[in-house]
Amino acid sequence: MDAIQTSLSFAPECQEIEAAAKRGRIAALIGIEGGHAIEDSLRVLRDFYALGARYMTLTHTNTTNWADSSGDMDESGVKHHNG
């Protein structure tokens, strides 16, 4: 193994993040970039969780039905929610 592989630890749980830090390793997490990826579905969010995702940013460049993005503020067809 090269140095980069041995310094990373997959950490799907909080305790594993802390353990990696104590061992001087970098904790690697799986995340979802933008809430639009779940298409307003909690079932899809649960599916991502089952696949190992442990965090999701609310928006990336797309406004969703529940969070505004600054990436599409100038697009007239996008409904924003003032937040």
C-alpha positions as CSV (number, residue, x, y, z in Angstrom):
1,M,0.0,0.0,0.0
2,D,1.2,3.5,-0.7
3,A,1.2,6.2,1.9
4,I,-2.1,7.8,0.9
5,Q,-4.0,4.6,1.2
6,T,-2.6,3.8,4.7
7,S,-3.4,7.3,6.0
8,L,-7.1,7.1,5.1
9,S,-9.9,5.4,7.1
10,F,-13.5,5.0,5.9
11,A,-15.6,6.3,8.8
12,P,-19.3,5.9,8.5
13,E,-19.9,6.5,12.2
14,C,-18.8,9.3,14.6
15,Q,-16.8,6.9,16.7
16,E,-14.8,5.9,13.7
17,I,-14.0,9.5,12.9
18,E,-12.7,10.0,16.4
19,A,-10.7,6.7,16.3
20,A,-9.1,7.7,13.0
21,A,-8.0,11.0,14.4
22,K,-6.5,9.3,17.4
23,R,-4.5,7.0,15.1
24,G,-3.3,10.0,13.1
25,R,-5.4,9.0,10.1
26,I,-7.7,11.0,7.9
27,A,-11.4,9.9,8.2
28,A,-13.1,9.6,4.8
29,L,-16.8,9.9,4.6
30,I,-19.3,9.4,1.8
31,G,-21.6,12.4,1.2
32,I,-24.2,13.7,-1.2
33,E,-23.4,17.0,-3.0
34,G,-26.8,18.8,-3.1
35,G,-30.2,17.8,-1.8
36,H,-31.5,17.7,-5.3
37,A,-29.9,14.2,-5.5
38,I,-32.7,12.8,-3.4
39,E,-35.5,14.2,-5.5
40,D,-37.6,15.2,-2.5
41,S,-37.7,11.5,-1.4
42,L,-36.9,10.3,2.1
43,R,-36.8,6.8,0.7
44,V,-34.0,7.8,-1.6
45,L,-32.2,9.5,1.4
46,R,-32.5,6.2,3.3
47,D,-31.2,4.3,0.3
48,F,-28.1,6.6,0.2
49,Y,-27.6,6.0,3.9
50,A,-27.8,2.2,3.3
51,L,-25.0,2.7,0.7
52,G,-22.8,4.5,3.2
53,A,-23.6,8.2,2.8
54,R,-23.6,10.0,6.1
55,Y,-24.0,13.7,5.2
56,M,-25.8,15.7,2.5
57,T,-25.3,19.4,1.6
58,L,-28.7,21.1,1.3
59,T,-28.1,22.7,-2.0
60,H,-25.3,22.8,-4.6
61,T,-26.3,24.9,-7.6
62,N,-29.9,23.8,-7.6
63,T,-32.8,25.1,-5.5
64,T,-35.0,22.4,-4.1
65,N,-38.5,22.5,-2.8
66,W,-37.1,22.9,0.7
67,A,-33.8,24.9,0.3
68,D,-32.7,27.8,-1.8
69,S,-29.4,27.8,-3.7
70,S,-27.5,30.9,-4.7
71,G,-26.4,29.1,-7.9
72,D,-29.7,29.7,-9.6
73,M,-30.8,33.1,-8.2
74,D,-30.8,34.7,-11.6
75,E,-33.0,32.1,-13.3
76,S,-36.5,33.4,-13.6
77,G,-38.2,30.0,-13.9
78,V,-36.9,28.9,-10.5
79,K,-39.1,29.3,-7.5
80,H,-37.2,30.5,-4.4
81,H,-38.3,30.4,-0.8
82,N,-36.4,33.4,0.6
83,G,-34.1,31.2,2.6
